[in-house]
Amino acid sequence: MTIYDIQKKIVHFRDQRDWKKFHNPKDLAISLQLEASEVLEHFQWKNNDEIQEHIKKNKKEIGEELADTLYWILLMCHDFEIDIETTFDKKMKQNSKKYPVSKAKGKHSKYTEYLKK
């Protein structure tokens, strides 16, 4: 299944229920943020060992929250006419320039730190 196949399923699901009338850009963005927050809930207040254990025990639930997040991302891309594959590819090329392996490997600094040197 391609990303566009998934996107078609999402749009079909939404359109069967006549929900497009509720999907203005603001509410789509809010829905995306709410779902992303549900991913975060899985990790709140846990140290690294607890997180690793939680992931093992709750992989299905975490995956469902990630799928919910993907749902809103792909629906927004559809409604805003954003070709996510092309956009993603261009963004990764930009990131490769901002974070060259020679300067970024093994480091967590923001790219602006590399410009100072």
N, C-alpha and C positions, 0 to 999 in steps of 0.2 A: 504494500500500500504506500502510495506517495503522499507527500504533504498536501498536495492538491486533492487527492482522494479523501483525506481526512477533512479538509476544508469543505468539500462538497457535502459530506455527511453532516457536518455542523450546520451549514446553511439549510440543508434539507430538513433537519430536525427543527431548527428555528422557524422556518417558513411553514411547516406543517401545523405549527401551533399558533401561527399568526402573531408572533412576538416581535417582528421587526419594528412595529410601531413604538415599542418601548426601548428600542436600542439606539438612542442618540449617543453621540461620541462621549459625552460626560458620563452617562450611566454605564457604557461599555468599559470605560477606563476605571470607574469605581468598582465594577464587577471583577475586573482583572486584579485590582489591588486587593480586594477582599479575599479572592482565592489565593493570591500570593501570601497573604497574611495567614491563611490556614496552613500553608506549608511551614511557615515560620513557627507556628504553634507547636509543631512536633519537636522543635529544638530549644524552645525557651526554657530557661532555668536549668539546663542540663550541662554537665561538663563533657569533655570529649569522650571519656569512657562510656558515660550514660548515653550519649548520642549514638555511638557505635552499636550499643546494645538495642537501643530504641529502633534504629534502622532495621536491624535483623528481625525484630519482633513485629514491626509495623510497616514493612516494605509495601504491602498491598495498599494500605491507607495513604501512605505518602505518595505512592504512584497515582492514586485516584486524585489527590489534590494537585499533583503536577499535571494530570490530564485535564482537570478543570481549568487550570491556568492556561494550558495550551489551547483549550476551547476558545477562551476569550481573545487570546492573541490572534489566532487564525480567523476568528470572526471579524475582529477589527481590521485585519489585513484585507479581508474580502470586502467589507463595507467601505473602507477607505481607498480601495483599489491599489493596494500596495503588493507588489510582487515580492513576497517574503524571501524566496530562494535567491533572486537577484540581489535584493537589498542585503541579505545576510552575507552573500559572497563579497559584495563591495565593502561591507563593514569589516569583514575579516581581513581583507586586503589593507584597509586603513589601520586596523589594529596591529597588523604585522609591521607596518611602518612605524607606528607609535611605540611598539614594544619589540624592537629587534632582538633576536635571540642573543646576540653578542652583548647586549646591555641588560636584558631582562631575565635571562635564564637563572632560575633559582631565587629570584628576588620578588618582593611584593610591592615595590614602589610604584607610585603613579607615574605615568609617562612624562609628566612635567619635570620630574626629578632627573630624567635622562637628558633633558634639554639644557639643564644647568651646567652640565659637565662638558 
